[in-house]
């Protein structure tokens, strides 16, 4: 109808120029609005006869002309019954209402663009309309200037941020109104229960605007669409505004206001305020730390697209004061007197654990992931004491704290304690997201700053580099960091060792091994230095056990050939003796460096050392040089033939596994590469069958050797050394 009338008017306009003697009747026929054309919103409301109170409020708000003129609006119109209930509940009337209050009501129920019920849940993306993906619409209402208090107590004229990064001039930070349709709910897997969780006193009708039901939809007007609603809707506060109005959440709000907020003087906002009011007060923008999930005073969502707030919103879970104070005392501030000297990262992590960049519907707590990657750990029936849909997001007041992984896993013991600042820097570069997984189990051996510094290690905050000092020489850089990371990785175990009583061995995160014996812990490095590292105390966390040590679990700087030689000693009193002597004389071993030909620095190895008796059997079988009758080996290399030299070298290489360090724990079995290759360059393997407390090794000929556990599990540099009761034969 509107398009027909427009064409008719244009045609009539042209006719004026062509026909100079046009009668009044002809003029009226062309220029009068057709009777069947919809009137503007204001006139349509008048014609209905059930919106008298709304019309009076529109008049007082100064919006009669706007709603009677050209435009493109959606207006949620409360009928007279709705206003009667509103006036009674608030002890007011149109006469008592001032113009600013009237204007706020009208602006909040007035939405930009015209939407009928079928399009009101469509998302207006940058590439076009996306059906049924929106549940919020931008209104004509915005807060504007207000008074706020800076950290020093000064009250200043303030304007809210309209971006997560601050403030953009020209954006009024308009508020949004929630719109719920049956099609949107169906597409998102939501039900009436999700709606009634927030609005228990309103029945869900398949088309609701906030707590109001739409009782008469899609009333066309010349300048938009009217939806009649059964309640008066007042402007919703933002999350920040709601927090400011609720003293029961003041402790949570303090963390924002004191540590996460800046008041930034803005000359453009100041000039605008002066033009509007004549007042020359300076205006500040209240800006939130950009490392937060979102700015609680911004109405614009992420603003990655102009209208992305139509389809999404923030969510915040806020613990009540007494719950938060208890958590601060026992967790966050266990090692600090106040947040004034607490690392900002701790405050950020705590706040972000309660912030979501998505709407969190009550039926979908477990699926909703917050800014630190964790689900909402609340029971919507038992833990929520307050629930609101606000102008920029959802708000849940809670009777418990979101216990974030960084504050409840093994990681927390270093993160929350300033005595472990160097360790936490290392964890943050390498293992943080691994050991904060609550579904995995870990053991963490702590590395105190005092112990690290006593060993020469430190962190230079000026250069942002790890340092190592020996005597008067200090070095820094990546080599030091890699050294510390290796020590750190040797201090993390991917299982929960609940007790270190008795004796045992376990694999560390980097594939090396540590051992313990009645609360003493040993690594290859402490073994070399003959240092006893004791457990001072222990703590249990959500995903494992933490042990506080009085030393570092250092690694060995020796290559494993040297450890074999040390195990062999100087006589047959050691069951490693014959093998070590063959190695020493084989030409494979460098006595100066401890290196064995064919090995590579940084690779994991397992060495199966045949016992003296097994070596004698190899001699008797003609595999190694010596007396085939008595089995006494010939250890003098100068007397070996070329063939004997090859057999000795091959024998040694076949008893060394490459790329794996294995212990008898039942975790790894199968075929494994040795260092020996055949004439075609193919690796000759062995088969290992590991069980808890025992290990069997089979060679390619079918011979079997048992690991002699009491004399095995010897620690070396990325290597484990075992004693076996038979030798391994690499060919028939």
N, C-alpha and C positions, 0 to 999 in steps of 0.2 A: 504494500500500500504506500509506504513512504517513497519508494522509488518511482511509482506511477505519478504521485502528486508532484514530485520534483520535476519530472519531465514536463508535466502539464504547466507548471509555473514558468519553466524556461521557454516553452513554446509561447506562452502568453506574453512573456517579456519581448520576444522577437516581434510578436504581432503589434505591440505598441508602436514600434518603429515603422511597421508596414501599413497599419491602418490608423489614420489620424483621428477619425471620427468614431472612436470606440465608445459605446454606451456604457452606463454604470452597470447594467445587467450583465453585459458581456464581460466587463471587468470582474465582477463578482464571481461569475461562473469560472473564470480562470484562476482567480487569486484566493478565494476562500478555501480554507482547509476542508477537505471532504469530511462528512459526518462520520464515516466509518473508519477514519484514520485514528490510531491511538494518540492520546494526548500525552503531554509531558508527565513525568512522574508525579509532580505536585498536583496537577489537575486530575490525574487518575486516582490518586488517594482521596481527593475531594469527592469525586464521583462515587466512590465506593460507600461512603457514609459511615464507615466503621473505623476511621483513622483520625478522628477529631483531635484527640490528645497529641498524637504524633504531629499533626499539622501545626498545632500551637507550639510544640517544641521546635519544629523546623523554623517557624516564624521567629521565635526568640533567638535561635542560633544564627539567624541571618542567612539561611540557606534556601529561602523561598525562590529567589531568583535563579540560583544554581540549578535547582531541581525543576525549574520551569523553562529552562533554556536548553539550547543544543548541548549535547554531550553523549556520553556512552558509559552508563553506570549500571551497577547492580546494587539494589537497595533492599536491605532486610528490614521489613516494616512491621514493627510491633502494633497490634491492633489495640483498640480501646480497652479491652479486657486485660491485655498485658500491661498497659500503663496503669490501670486501676490497681493491679496487684503490686506493681513497682512503687507507686506513690504510697500505698499503705505500708509496705515493708520498710520504706525509707522515711516515712513521716514527712513527706514533701508533696509538692504539686507543681504544676507549670508556673503558677504565680510566684511560688517560693524559689523556684530554680533561677539561678543567674544565667547570663548569656554564655559564659564560658563552659558551664556544666552542660547546657543544652547543646552547645557546639560540639563538645566531646562526644556526647551520645550520638548525634547525627553523623559526625565524621567517622566514628568507629563502625557504624552499620552501613556505611556507604563504601562500596568497593569499586575500584577502577575496572573498566570494561564491563560489558554486558554479558552475563552468563545465565543461561537457563539451567535447569536441573541436569540435563544431559551433557552439558559442557563445563559445569563448574568444577568438575574433578579432572579436567584436562590440563596438562602441563604445557606452559608456553615456553618451549625451549628455543635456543638460538637458531635451530634449523627447522622449526615448525612445531605444530601442536602434537603432543603425545597423549593419546586418550587415557583417561582414568588413572593418572599418576600424581594428582595433586590433592591436597587436603587443606590447603591454606590459601587465603587471598589477601592481597595488599589493600589496606583501607586508606581512607583520606585522613586518618588521624595520626598525629605524631606528638611526642612529648615536648620538644623544644628546650628552652632554657630552664634551669632549676638551680637550687642551692645545694652544694655538697661540701663536705669537710675534708680538707687535706690532712696528711699524716701529722702535721704539726699543730692541728687543731683549728687552722684558719678556715673560715667559711667563705667559699668563692662561688661566683656565678659559673655554672658548668653546663656543658652540652655533652651528650653521650657519644661514644664512638659509633660510627656507622659501618665500620669494617673491622675485621680481626686485626688489622695492622694499624688502625688509627681512625682517621677522619678524612672524608672527602667532601669538600665544599659543594653545596648544591644538592646533596642527598639529605632529605629530611628525616631519614630513619623511620619511615612510616611503619606503623604496627600492622600485624596480620591478624586475621580472624579465622578460626578453624571451621572447616566445612566437611561434613561427614555424609557420604552417600553409600547406598547399598552396593553399588558397582565397585567403588573404591575398596570398601571393606572386603568384598568377595575376592578381589584380585590380590589383596595383601594377606589373606588368610585370617582376617579379623572378624569378630562377631559382636553382637550387641553387648556381650559381657565386657569387651574392651571399652566400649563407650560408657556403659553404666559404672565402670570402675571409677571414672572421673566425674560422672554426672548421675549419681544414684537416684536423684529426684526427678529425672526426666526419662520418659520412655524413648527408646530408640525407634525411629519411624522410617529409617532408610534415607532420610534427608533431614539432617539436623545441623543447625548452625550454633556452635558452642553448646550451651545448655538449653537452647530453644529448639522446638520442633517447627518445621515448615508446614503450615496447615493449608496453605494455598500457594501453589508454585507457578512460576512462569507467567506472571501477569505482565503482558507487553506494554511498554510505554514508548512514546516517541523518542525519548532519549535514554532508553535502557530497559531493564527488566526489574520487576518487583517480585519479592518473595515474602508473603505474609508469615510472620512468626508469632509464637504465643508467649514470648518473654521479651522484656527490654534488656538489651545487651549493653553492658558498660565496658569501657576500654579495659583490655587486659593489661596487667603490668608485664614488664619484661622479667626475666629471671633475676636480674640484679635488683630491679625495683621491688620484686616480691621479697627477696632476701632482706632488703633494707627495712621492710615493714614487719618483719617477723623476729622478735627478740629471742625466740627459742632456738634460732640458728645463728645467733650473733658470733659465736666462737668460730664457726666455719667462715663467716663473712670477714672476720678480722684477718684471716690468713690472706684473703684477696686484698683487702683495703690497705693492710700494712706492708705487704711484701710483693704484691703483684700489680700495683696500680701506680700510674704517674699522671699528674695533672699538667697538661702541656698548654701553654698560652697560645691562643690562636687569634691572630689579628683580624682575619676575615670574619670569624664568628663574633669578635668584639665589635667590629663595624656594623655587622648586621643587627646585633642587639641594640646598638645605639640608634640605628635608623628606626627600629620597631618601637623602642621605648623612650628614646631621648636620654637614656641613662648611659653614662660613660664608663661603667664598670668594665674591667677586663674579664674576658670569658676564657675559660680553660676547657680543653677536651679531656675527658676522663678516659685514659688509655690503659688497656690491660697488657700484661706481658705477652709478647707474641709467641712464646713457647707453650702457652696454655692451649687447650683444645679449641677454645673459642672465647670470644669476648662476651661476657654475660649481658652487656648492655647494647649489643648490636642486634638490630632487628633483621639484618640482611643475609643471614646465614653465611655461606662461604663466598657468595657473590662471584663464583667462577663463571656463572652465566647470570644475566640480569635478573632472571626470575627463579633462580634455583630455590629460593625460600618458599615457592609454591608447593614444592614436592618434598621438602625435608625441613628439619628443625634440629635444635639442640635438645639434649636431655641432661639434667643434673640430679644426682642423688645427694642429699644433704643430711648428715647425721645431726641429731639434736645435741644441744650443748653438753649435757652430762656424759653422753656416750663418747663424744669427741674428746672431752677433757680427760677421760679415763684412758683413751687410746693414746693421746699425746703423752701422758705421763708414763705409761708402761711400754710404749713402743717408740714413737717418733723422738721423744726427748729423754730416752733412757740414759743417754750419754751426754746430753746437753742440758743446760739450765733453762734455756729459752730458745725460741726460734730466731732470736737476734743473732746468735752465733752458730746457727744451723746452716749447712750448705743449702743454697737456694734450690738445688736439684731435688732435695728431699721434699721440700714444700711443693714444688712443681709436680713431682710424681704422685704425691698424695692427692693434690687437687685434681690432676688429670685422671686419676683412677676413679673419680666420681663424675667424670664428664664424658658425654657421648656426642659425636658429631652426627647422630641419627636420632629420629624419634624412637623411644623405647616403649613399645606397647606392653601393657601388663601381661598379656599372654605369651610374650616373646622375650622375657628376661634372659633366658639361657642362650638365645641366639644373638642377642645384641652385644656387640663388641665395643668397648670403650676406647679412649684415646691411647691407652697403654696396652691394648690388645687383649683385654680380659672381658669375660661375660659379666652380666649384672648378677652379683652374688647375694641376691636378696630373695626372700619369699614374699611374693606380692600380697599374700594373705596375712603373714605374721610380722613382717619387718617394716611395712610402710605405714606411717602414721599420718601422712599428708600427701595428697596427690592433686596436681593441677595441670591443666593445659594452659600455658601462658602465651603471651604474644609472640615470643621468639623461641618457645620450646616447651618441653615437658619438665615438670618439677616433682620430685618425690622426696618428702621428708621421711627420714628413716630412724629406726631404733637401734641400728648397728652401723658399723663402719665397713666400707668396701675394703677388705683386707687384701691389699695389692700384693702381688707376688714378690716385689722387691722388698717388702717389709715382713714377709712371712716364710721365705725359703732360706736355704743356706746362704744365699747371697746377702741377705739382710744383716748377717752378723758382722760383715765387713762394712757394708754400706752405711749402717747406722752408728758405727763406732769410729770416732776420729783417730783412734790409735792404729787404724788400718787404711790410712789414706793412700799409701803407695799401692797396696794390694788392690784397692777398689779401682784405681786408675788402670791397673793391668786387666782386671776383670772386665771393665767397661770396653776395653779394646778387643777382647777376645772371647770371653765366655759368659757374659752377662745374660744373654737371651737363652742360653742353654741351661744354666744352673738355676734360673728362675722359673723353669717349667715345673709346676706343682705336680704334674702327672709322672714325672721321672724321679728317680731316686739318686741321691748323691751323698758322698762324704767329702767334707771340705776341711783341709788342714790349714790353719790360719798362719798368716805371715805378718807379724806386727811390724810397724814402722821402726821401732827400736831395734829389733833383731836385724832387719834389712840394713839399717844405717850402720849397725855394728859390723856388718859384713862388708861395708863399703858402698852400699847402694843407696840412691836417693832420687828425688825428683826435683828438677829445677823449674820453678813456676815461671821464672822470667824467660827462659828459653823454651819452655814446654818440652823438655827432654829428660829422659832418665840418665842418671850419671853413675859412674863407678870410680871410687877413689881407692888407690893402693899406694900407701906411703904419701909422697908429695905429688903423685900423678893422678889427674882426674881425666877420665874419658867420658864421652857422652854420645848419644845417637842411637841408631837402629840396632847396632850390635849389642848394646847394653840392654835394650828393650827385649831383644830376642833371647838373651840369656835369662832375663827375669821371667819371660813368658814360659820358658822351658821349666824353670823352677815352679812357677805357678801351675802349669799343667801336671807336674808331678805331685801337686798338692790337691788335685781333684780326682776323685774316684767315682765312676759311674755306677755305684751301688751304695746302699746304706749300710755302713759298718756300725752296727749299734753297740758293739763292744770291742775293745782291743785287749781284753784279757786273754791269756794264753798266747800262742804263737800263730802267725799266719802270714800270708802273702797275698797281695792284690795288685791288679793292673790299674795304672793311673790313666788319666784322660789321654795322654799322648802315647800310650802303648808301652810305656816303661813300667817298672814294678817297684813297689815299696814293701817292706816287711815290718811286722811288729812283734813284740814279745813283752807281754804284761805292761802295757802302757808306755813302752819305749818304741819309737818308730825309726826305721832305718831306710835310707835311700842309698843308691850306689855312691853318691858323693860323701854322705856321712860315714859310710863304711870305709871309704878310702882314707878319710881324715880321722877315723877312730873316734868319732864324736857321737855321744849319746844324746838323742833328742827325745825329751820327755813330754808327756801330755800333762799340762797344768790343770785344765778343766775342760768341760764339754757342755754343749747345748744341743737340744733337740728342736728341729724346725719342721715345717709342714712337709718338706720333701727330703729330709735327711738329717744327718748328725754332723755337728761341727766340733772339731778338736782344736783346742788352743795349745800350741807348742812353744817350747822355749828355744827353738832353733829352726833352721831352714832345711827342707828336704832337697838338698842340692844334688846335682847330677855329677857323674864321674867325668873327668876330663881325660881319663885313660882310655885308649882303645882296648877292645875286649881281649886281644891277644895277650896283653900284659896281665890281665886278670887270670887267664888260663895259666900263665907261667907262675903267678903267685899261688894259685890253687895247687899246682904241681909240686911246689917246694923244691927241696934238694935231695929227696930220697924216696924210696918206695914206701915210706911211712904214709905218704899221701897216695890215695887211689887215683889221683889225677897225674901222677908223676910220669909214667911212660908216655902218655899222649902228649904231655907238655914238652917232653924231650924230643919226641918225633917232630912236633911243630917247630921247636927251636932250631932244629938241624935241617929242616925240610927245604929251606930256601924260600918258603912262603912268608916267613916271619921276619919283620924288621925289629930287632931288639931295641933299637934306639927309640922308635916311635910307638911300637906295639902294634903296628899295622900288619894285617894279613892280606896277601895278594888276592885280589878278586872281591874284596869288600869295599863298600862305598860309605863315606861319612854321611850320617843322618839316617841310614837305613836300619830297620829292626832285624835282629838275628836271634836264632836259637842255636846253641852248641850242645850236641850230644857227645859227651866225652866217655869213650869206653873205659871201664875200670882196668886196673893193671892186669887182672886175671883175663879180661876180655882181650886185651892187647896180646897177652901171651898166646891165647887161642888163635888170634889172627896170625901170629908168627908161625905157629905149628901148622896152620892151614896154608902157609906160603903166601899170605896176603901182604905181610910186612917182613922186612929183612930180620934175620936172627936165626937162632938154633931151632930147627923144626922139631927136634926131639924134646928139648927141655922147655921151649917156648921163650927162652930168654932173648929179648930183642937186641938187635945190633943197633946201637944209637950213634955210631960213629959214621957220619955222613961221608967222610972221605973214602970209606971202604965200600960204599954202595955202588952198584952198577947203575947205568943210565935207566934200565928198566926198573930197578928198585927205587930210584929217586922218583920216577913217575908214579909208582904204586903208592909210595908214602904221600906224595902231594894229593893224588886222587882220593886216597883214604881220608885225609884230613878234610878236603873240600866236601866230601860226601857226608860228613858228620856235622855240617853247618847248614841250617835252614836260612834262606834269604827272605826278607820282607815280613817275617813274622817272629814275634816272641811268644812262646807258648809255655804254659805251666799246667800241671795236672789239676785243673779245676772243672773239667767237664764241659767247657764252653766251646772249644774249637777242636774239631776232628776232621780228617780228610787227607787228601794228597797235597803235599807241599814241596816247593822247589828247594833243591840244595844248591850249593855253589858249583857243583860238578856238572860238566857238560860232556856229551859224547863227541865222537869225531865229526858228527854232522852239525855240532853246535846246539844240539837239543839238550835241555835240562833233564837230568836224571833225578826223579823224585823219591821221596819216602812217604809212607802213609803213617799218620799219627792218629791214635785212638786215645782221646783224653777223657778221663772220668774224675770225679772229685776224689783226690787223694791217690790217684794212680795214672800212669801214662804208658802206653805201649807203642813202640816204633817198629814198623815193618819195612824192610828194604825191598828192592825190586826182585830179589831171588826168593822172597817169602820168609826170610829169617826174621825173627822177632827179638827185640831188646826191650827190657823193662827199665823205666826210669827209677833209679834208686832214690826215693823221695827224701830220706833223711840227709843225704849228702848233695841234694840238688837245690834248685831255685837260688842259685848264686847270682847276685846282682852285678851287672856291668853297664857299660855305656850303650844304652838302647839295646841291650842284649841280656839274655838269661842263659845261664850255663848249668846243664844237668849232667849227672853221672848216670851211665847206663850199664847194664850187666852183660851186654853182648856187643859185638862189633857189627857194623852195617856193611854189607857187601854190595858193591855197585854193579857187578857183572857176574855171569855164570862162568 
